């Protein structure tokens, strides 16, 4: 029986991702890998993460992925930098790039060996742009951050899918499916509690892989949708 693994925020931790996939999940080409976005920023090798995922696609593994708010930052910084006109040959960073850099974009630029967002090769931007806002499955809805249940149809608010930090699931608005998301780091104890309880209508899989100096955090998690298995990979990048 094929397995369907969900992996949340990777944040530039390529070695950790590779160890999780190749040493723990060990997928074959019948298995499905769902990634919840935030591939880049904070960690040391955002370019390596993108190269690795694009490489899995090229090898015809079944990869489905979402766009996270960090990809959204990067794409907007890239687009704005490309449109910016330079005065007398002087080049300055755009406002959005400066903001992005304070949220981990600086490490992403360093991984590409560039100073300005528009110097990131377009192939990487195109790949990130193809990330979906959500994926609806038979029993689950996968989203990066969460959904806006103040609306009659929560699946119409793409900004909430990238950015929301708090939401309360209204099951009847999403056909009684469970929301699986990342974006806001939670400790392993809380995560296990939610996974094992039938009273929750969501699972937050983000354990803050880049937060390795904080107790209960610093791991990359994979969750199998059918068997409810978990795989935990401690950060080995930093």
C-alpha positions in Angstrom: 0.0 0.0 0.0 1.4 3.4 -1.0 2.2 5.9 1.8 1.4 9.6 1.9 3.9 11.6 3.9 3.4 15.2 4.9 6.5 17.3 5.7 6.3 20.9 7.0 8.6 23.9 7.2 12.2 22.9 6.1 13.7 26.4 6.3 17.0 25.9 4.5 18.0 22.7 6.4 18.9 20.5 3.4 21.0 17.9 5.3 18.1 17.4 7.8 15.6 17.0 5.0 17.8 14.6 3.1 18.3 12.5 6.2 14.6 12.4 6.9 13.7 11.4 3.4 16.5 8.9 2.6 17.1 7.4 6.1 13.7 7.4 7.7 10.9 7.7 5.1 12.7 5.8 2.3 9.9 6.5 -0.2 9.5 4.5 -3.4 7.9 6.0 -6.5 4.4 4.8 -5.5 4.5 6.8 -2.3 3.4 10.5 -2.2 5.3 13.3 -0.5 3.4 16.5 0.4 5.4 19.5 1.4 3.7 22.4 3.3 6.0 25.3 2.2 8.6 27.4 3.8 11.5 25.6 2.1 13.8 28.6 2.4 15.1 31.2 4.9 16.7 30.9 8.4 18.7 27.7 7.8 22.1 27.5 5.9 21.2 26.0 2.6 17.9 27.2 1.1 19.3 26.7 -2.4 20.2 23.1 -1.5 16.7 22.4 -0.3 15.2 23.6 -3.6 17.8 21.7 -5.6 17.0 18.5 -3.6 13.2 18.8 -4.1 13.5 19.7 -7.8 15.8 16.7 -8.1 13.2 14.4 -6.6 10.7 15.7 -9.1 13.2 15.1 -11.9 13.6 11.5 -10.8 9.8 11.2 -11.0 9.0 10.9 -7.3 5.4 11.9 -6.5 5.9 15.4 -5.1 3.2 17.9 -4.3 4.0 21.2 -2.6 2.5 24.3 -1.2 3.8 27.9 -1.2 4.7 29.3 2.2 4.9 32.9 3.4 8.7 32.8 3.1 8.4 31.8 -0.6 5.9 34.6 -1.0 8.4 37.1 0.5 11.2 35.8 -1.8 9.1 36.0 -5.0 7.9 39.5 -4.2 11.4 40.7 -3.4 12.6 39.2 -6.7 9.8 40.8 -8.7 10.3 44.2 -7.1 14.0 44.2 -7.5 13.7 43.3 -11.2 11.3 46.3 -11.7 13.5 48.8 -9.7 15.2 51.5 -11.7 18.8 52.3 -10.7 19.8 56.0 -10.5 23.2 56.8 -12.0 24.2 53.2 -11.8 23.7 53.1 -8.0 21.9 50.0 -6.8 20.1 49.8 -3.5 18.1 47.0 -1.9 14.3 47.3 -2.2 12.1 47.9 0.8 10.6 44.4 0.6 14.1 42.8 0.4 15.2 44.6 3.5 12.1 43.3 5.4 12.6 39.8 3.9 16.2 39.7 5.0 15.2 40.3 8.7 13.0 37.1 8.5 15.6 34.8 7.1 16.1 36.0 3.6 19.7 37.0 4.3 20.6 33.3 4.7 18.8 32.5 1.5 20.7 35.1 -0.5 23.9 33.8 1.0 23.1 30.2 -0.1 22.8 31.5 -3.7 25.9 33.6 -3.4 24.1 36.8 -4.3 23.3 40.1 -2.8 20.1 41.1 -4.5 16.9 39.2 -4.8 16.7 39.5 -8.6 20.0 37.7 -8.9 18.4 34.4 -7.8 18.0 32.3 -11.0 14.5 32.5 -12.4 14.1 28.7 -12.5 14.0 28.7 -8.7 11.4 31.5 -8.6 9.3 29.8 -11.2 9.3 26.6 -9.1 8.3 28.4 -6.0 5.5 30.3 -7.8 4.0 26.9 -8.8 3.4 26.0 -5.2 -0.3 25.7 -4.4 -2.1 27.4 -1.6 -3.8 24.3 -0.4 -4.4 20.6 -1.3 -7.7 19.0 -0.5 -7.6 15.2 0.0 -10.3 12.7 1.0 -10.0 13.2 4.7 -7.6 16.2 5.0 -6.9 19.7 3.9 -3.2 20.6 3.7 -2.3 24.2 4.0 0.8 26.1 5.0 -0.5 28.4 7.8 -4.2 27.8 8.3 -7.7 28.9 7.1 -10.0 31.8 7.7 -13.1 30.2 9.2 -14.8 33.6 9.5 -15.7 33.2 5.9 -18.5 30.9 4.6 -15.8 29.3 2.4 -12.4 29.3 4.1 -10.8 28.0 0.9 -11.1 31.5 -0.7 -8.7 33.4 1.5 -5.2 32.8 0.2 -3.6 35.4 2.4 -4.8 33.5 5.5 -3.3 30.3 4.0 0.1 31.9 3.9 0.1 34.1 7.0 -2.6 33.3 9.7 -1.3 32.3 13.1 -4.5 31.6 14.9 -7.7 29.9 13.7 -10.5 27.7 15.1 -11.6 25.0 12.8 -15.3 24.9 11.9 -15.5 21.3 10.5 -18.8 21.7 8.6 -17.2 24.5 6.5 -14.6 22.1 5.2 -16.7 19.0 4.8 -15.6 17.6 8.2 -12.0 17.2 7.1 -8.9 17.6 9.3 -6.5 20.6 8.6 -2.8 19.7 8.6 -0.5 22.7 8.6 2.8 24.2 9.7 3.9 27.8 10.0 3.7 28.2 13.8 6.2 26.0 15.7 4.8 23.8 18.4 6.7 21.5 20.8 6.7 17.7 20.2 4.7 17.0 23.4 1.8 19.2 22.1 2.1 17.7 18.6 1.9 14.1 19.9 -1.1 15.0 22.0 -3.0 16.5 19.0 -2.1 13.5 16.8 -3.4 11.0 19.3 -6.6 12.9 20.2 -9.8 12.6 18.1 -11.2 15.9 19.5 -8.8 18.1 17.5 -9.7 19.1 13.9 -6.1 20.1 13.1 -2.5 18.9 13.3 0.3 21.4 13.4 3.5 19.6 12.2 6.0 22.5 12.5 8.5 21.8 15.2 10.8 24.7 14.4 13.6 22.8 12.8 15.9 25.8 13.0 15.2 26.2 16.8 17.5 23.4 17.9 18.6 25.2 21.1 15.1 25.2 22.5 13.8 22.2 24.5 11.1 20.3 22.6 11.9 21.9 19.3 14.6 21.7 16.5 13.3 18.7 14.6 11.9 18.1 11.1 8.7 16.0 11.3 7.0 13.7 8.7 3.5 12.4 9.2 1.9 9.5 7.3 -1.8 10.2 6.6 -3.0 6.6 6.5 -1.2 4.9 9.4 -0.6 8.1 11.4 3.1 7.1 11.7 5.6 9.9 12.6 9.2 10.2 11.7 11.4 12.7 13.6 14.7 14.0 12.3 16.9 16.1 14.6 18.5 19.1 12.9 21.9 18.1 11.6 22.6 21.3 9.6 23.8 23.7 12.2 
